[in-house]
Amino acid sequence: MLADLRTLVEIESPSRDLDALAASAEAVATVIENRLGGQAVLIVNEGGTHVHWAGGGETRVLILGHHDTVFPLGTLARRPFTVADGRATGPGVFDMLGGLVQAVHGLAALDDRSGVEILVTADEEVGSFSSRALIEERARTCGAVLVFEGAADGGGLKTARKGCGAFQVSIAGRASHAGLEPEAGVNALVEAAHQVLDIAALSRPELGTTVTPTVASAGTLENVVPAEATVVVDVRVESAEEKERVEAAFAGLAPRVDGARITVEGSIGRPPMPASAAAELFFLAQQLQPGIEAKAVGGGSDGNFTAAVGVPTLDGLGAVGGGAHADHEYVVIDAMAERAHLAAGLVKAIQHAPRL
């Protein structure tokens, strides 16, 4: 498993770099074919190169993951793949190349791989816009989804996820000389200040809703009334009702400064994943590994999409570790074999159970 993990980590795969993603997809396909046999099909579209493998027979379970990472080309030179002190480190080891390796090796331990599909996408980190339809189609066909994103804290499985999305609020004002005639301008920065406060007030922490302005820009020079400003907002919700409320609130944002104009783009693209979507599969996991914990988390994954279309989905089956998207990202080596065995056990249980 460590050898395969090294292979994948050492082919950098930043989202939106289509050449790098193509090389990474080839490596993922080779690992799958070497361990499982058969042919892994490369699916190329505007989001990158996705990888699909099928074990034959009536499809029962979809192994879902992604091979794109958040790190730019050149990160590997600064932070190479390393094994030391019980940990494997390097860009993408936890999110989520370690999980892919564990899934493949878990399946390799099974004599019967019929009814199993693997889908590894290339654009999860940037919204899955090019892969969402394919993910939903294969999930519906298979009837159960195991997502190999990194484990929750302590190795728990992710049985609920918040819906998440981003909005960009663009403000148009009018420039003027800040000293000679500031009254002739329409200050986009002042309007942005009003909007930031109004937007932040949309949060409902008691309902699990967070609305967080994260990036803002405005102005050109210190003596010019700003004619333009933008505010980017991260949104997380736990329920469909809150998704509707927040999206309606953004659509209804109104200017507070005379003459200012507002344009809003974005949505809560990943719907919430309720705990009910994971209940049946988590029960199977508990039989295989008593004491394993269920965790609800704020981050989204492609499991949000499969749960939203009504397909039983269990997430967080990937590597035990931490530091996703950070320089200290790591995988706990001693947990890799245990997680691979859990993957194998879940697939076998689904193969022999009535269709979920």
N, C-alpha and C positions, 0 to 999 in steps of 0.2 A: 504493500500500500504506500509506503514512503517513497519507493522508487517511482510509482505512478504519480504521486503527488508532486514530486520534484519535476517530473516531465511537464505537468500542466502549469505549475507556477512559473517555470522558466521560459514559457512562451507567453509574454505579456498580452493582456486582452482588454485594454480600456474600451469602455462603451463608446460607440460612434466611430471608432477607428476601424473601418471596414476591412482593410488589409490585415491588421493585427487579429481581428476577430476571425477572419477566414483561416489564418494559420492556427489559431487556438482551436477552432472547430475541427480541423484536420487531426490535431493531437487528441482531442476528446474522442473522436470517432475511432482512432487507432487504438486507444486504451480499451474502449468498449469491445471492439472486434477481437483484440488480443485475449481478453479475459472471458468473453461470452460467445465468441464465434458469430456467424451471421454477418450481415452487412449493415453498417450505420449509414443512413442517408443524410446527405447535406442539403439543407433547404436554404437557399439564398434569397433574401429580399432586402428592402431598403434599410432594415434595422441591423443587418449583419447576417452571419451564417449560423443557422440553427442545426441541431443534430437530432435525428430520430432513429430509434432502433426498436424492432419488434421481435418478440420471441416466438411468434406463431400461435395458432389456435385462437379460440374465442378470447377477446381481450377482457381482462378483469381488473387490472390495476395499472395506473400510470405513475411511473417514477419521474418526478418533475424537479428540474434545477436550471441553473444558468451558468454560463462560463465567462460572461463579461465581468469586469471588475472596475472599481472606481479610480484606480491608480493610473497616472499618466505613464507613457513610455519613458523608460529611464529609471523608474523606481527600483527595478530589480538590481541595477548596478549599485545603488546606494544601500539596498536592503535585500541581499540575496537569500535564497532558500537556505535555511540552516536548521540542523537538528542538534539540540543541546539541552541538557537539564530537563529531559522529559517532555520537551516541547518542540514542535516544528513551527518555524516562523517564515514569513515571506509574504509578498503582496497577494492577497486572495486566498490564503490557506484556510481561513475560517469562513469567509463569505465569497464563494462557497465551494471552492475546489476540493477541500477535504471531504465534504459531504458527498460530492459526486464520486470520489474514489471509494468511499465506504459503501455507497449504494451498489456500485459495479462489483466490488469484491463480495458483498453480501449475496448478490445474485449468482456470482460464480460458484458459491458454495452449494447451490441448489442443483440437483440433477434435472429437475423439471422447471424450465423457464417459460413454459407456454402461458399465454394470457398476459404476459408482461410487456409493457412498452416503456421506453425511456425517451423523454424529451428534454433536451438541454438547449435553452434559448440564449440569444446573444444580446438582448436589450433590457433585461429585467431592471438593471440599476437606473435606467433612464425612462421607465414607465411602461415597458412592454408593448409599445404601440404597434410594432410590426408583428408581434407574436401572439397577441391576446386572442385573436380569432382561432388560431391554431391550437392554443392551449385549451380553450373552451371546447372546441370540437373533439379533441382527443380525450378530454376529461369525461365528456358526455358518453363517448363511445366505450370507454373503459369502465366507468361506474364507480371507481374509487381512486383517490389520489394520495400519494405519499410524497411530501415535499422535503427535500434534503437541504434546506437552509440550516445554518448553524443552530445548535441547541440553545435553549434558554439558560439562564444562570443555573448552575448546579447540574446541568445535563437534562433539565426538564424538557418536555415536549410542548410545542406551541399549539394550544387548542383554540385560541381566539386571537384575532388581530384587529386593530383599529383600521377603519377605512382611512385613506390618506390621499392628499392631493396638494396642489399649489395653485395660487392665483397671482397674477401680475396686474397691479393697478397702475395705469398710465395716466398722467395728469398733464394737460396742456394749458398753459397760461399765456402770458404775453411779456416779452422782454422790454425793459426800459432802463435808462440810466439810474442807478441806485442813489446817486447824489443829486442830480439835476432835476429829475422828475419821477421819483419812485411811484407817485400816484398814477402815472400813466401806464404802469405795468400791471400785470395780473400774476401774483407771486405763486408759482407752482409749488414751491417749497412750503409755504405756509399752508396751502391746501393739503399737501402731503402730510403735514403735521396733524391737521384735523382728522384726515382719513386714518392715519396710524392709530390714533386713540379710539376712533369709532370701530375700527376693525378688531383691535385687541379686546374691546368690550364684548365681542361675539363669543368669547370663550365661555364654556360652561363646565368647569372642572368637575363639578359634582355629577355630571352626566358623562364624563370621560371625553369631553370635547375641548381641544386646545386649538386656538387660532393665534398664530405667532408670527408677527412681522419679522422677517429675517434679513432682508437686503433692501437698501434704499439708495437712490442716487438722485442728485438734482444740481442744477446750476452749471455755469461755465467759468465765470470770473467773479472776483469779489465785489466789483462795482456794477454788476448787471443783475437786475431783477430776474430770477430764474423763470424761464419760459417752459421748462419741461421738468418732470420728476417721475420716478417710478418707485413702486413699493412691491416687494415680493413677499408672499405670505405662505407659511406652511400650515396645513390644516389636518387634524386627526379627529376622527369621530368613531363612536362605538355602535351607533345605530343608524338605520336608514332614515329615521325621522330627523335626526340631527344633520345628516347629510343634506336632506332637503331644506332644512331651515337655514343652514349656513350658505348653501348655494343661492338660495333666494335672497339672503341678506347681501351677498356680494353683487348680485344682479341689481339690487335696489340702491346701491351706494349713490349718494347725490352730492354735488359740490356744495361746499360751505363758503367759498370765496366767490364773490360776484365776478363773472366772466370766465371762471375756470371750467374746464371740461374733463370728464372722466371716462376712461375706457377700461373695461375689466375683461381679462382673459383667464382661462383656466377652469378647473373643476376638481371635484374629489374623484379622481380617476379610478382608484382602487376602492371598491365597496367594502364595508366591514365584513369580517369573517367571524360569525357568531360561534360560540362554544358548541352549539347544537350540531354544527357541521362536522365536528371531530368526535362526537360522543361514541359512535360505534367503533371507530378505528382505535380510539384511545382505550376502550375496554379491551380490545385485543392486545394492545401494547402492555397493558397492566398484567394480563395473564402471562405474557412472555417475560416481563421484567417487573415483578412486584415492587411497589414502592416508588416507581417512576412518577414524577410530578407533572401535573398539568399547569401551564402558565399562560396567562393572557399578556400580550405585549403590544406596544404602541406602533412598532414598525410594520410595514406592509410587505407582502410578497405576492408571487403569482398564485399562491394558495387563496388569496382573497377572491380572485376571479373564479376559480373552480368551485369554491364554496358558494359564491353568489349565484351560480347556475344550478345549484341544488345537488352537487356531487359531494359525497362524504370525503372530507379532506383532513389529513393530519400533517402538521408542519413541525419544523424544528428537529427533524430526524437526523440532521447532519452532524458535523463535528462538534465535540465538546471543546470549548475554548473561549475566546473572547477577543475584544479589540477590533471588531468589525469597522472597516473604513479608517483605521488608525495605524500609526507606525508600529504599535506594539502588538498587532494582530498575531494570534497564535492558536495552535491546536494541541490538545493534550494527547500525546502519543498512546499512552496506555489505554485510553478509552476508544481508540479507533476500531479494534477488533470487536469489542463488545457492541458497538453501534452497528458494525457490519452484520453481526449475528442477529441483532434486533431487526435490521432490514430484511434479512433472509426469513426470519420467523414470521414477520408481518405478511410478506408476500405469500409464503406457504399457507398461512391461515386464511388469507383472502381467496387463494386458489381453491381451497377445500370448503369454504363457507358458502351458504346460499348467497346469491348476488345481493350486495348491499343496496 
